[in-house]
């Protein structure tokens, strides 16, 4: 799936790989603008609302196009547009924040980014005016001397090590998948597929921003996240099938390994290796972790609970649990610093993570692929709402995390 998860990342030079653009921990955007009034601000956070509408034409309206440097929280509301489903905050083709799956009528979503002085753009694909210039003035306030800020900075370093480890394990798991595909061992390949998926889902919000040399941020043909994790529901016909779910379809729907399966598995391995070379270059801010955690839970609500993600293997609960675990890890690394700034919110989020994990334990199955029951039939119909409500109970306090850590 294209984007939605990262921090401001510089252009990256990797020898023969050339220069690769890395994107941001949050999501996609587009926009037609109105610089109506100054953004509201509290506790040093500027607030900007992006509203998506269709009153004869699809519009992306930005409540203000000028804010002071520092933390900025973007609230995105889709009131009536069916053509605009994502928004991104861009600077020099880098995605600094994004939100996807913005169906009309859904609750507003948020992301927070700490922005330095300069010119940015709000990008709303599908709007009558897709790009809106956005100006940030002044310099970011230095908070490095605060004890909370120090702890949060240490947390981002620890989280970076966690992400690197997940990518290393994913490479090994995908290599095993390719080996069994090459052998023609269908049963082993199905098990390998389920075993490999959690590593990607743990860190999905961190690794979706890398674009190969020569491609724009909005071009799926060069977007590593898209090439690795595209779904049937968001397939770009000009790019064609690729990645995990192309292999999944052959193994679980086709029920056999073909020459095409082997070629697809090899391409997946190559792209995962490339990703592994890029991930260690990531430079996180605390709010990136917070935005990424929120993004993972949005993935749960939009793709996992619906069964859209694993349309052929039906291991959506494996992915769902992995998204929750990835979000929990991001929170855990921020927790020491957050506890100094807002102990009540820290306890609330921790309690909701515990409740969510307890609920997911009910669906574990030692004999099931990936250790969970298949997400099909009566189970999905009867239990989807209960899982969604619990995830929402976690999302609500977690959505406040980015602002808290950005202003610590």
Secondary structure, 3 states (H helix, E strand, C coil): CCCCCCCCCCEEECHHHCEEEECCCCCCCCCCCCCCCCCCEECCEEEEEEEEEECCCEEEEECCCEEECEEEEEEEEECCCCCCCCEEEEECCEEEEEECCCCCCCCCEEEEEEECCEEEEEECCCCCCCEEEEEEECCCCCCCCCHHHHHHHHHHHHHHHHHHHHHHHHHHHHHHHHHHHHHCCHHHHHHHHHHHHHHHHHCCCCCCCEECCCCCCCCHHHEHHHHHHCCHHHCCCCCCCCHHHHHHHHHHHHCCCCHHHHHHHHHHHHHHHHHHHHHCCCCCCHHHHHHHHHHHHHHHHHHHCCCCCCCCCCCHHHHHHHHHHHHHHHHHHHHHHHHHHCHHHHHHHHHHHHHHHHHHHCCECCCCHHHECCCCHHHHHHHHHHHHHHHHHHHHHHCCHHHHHHCC
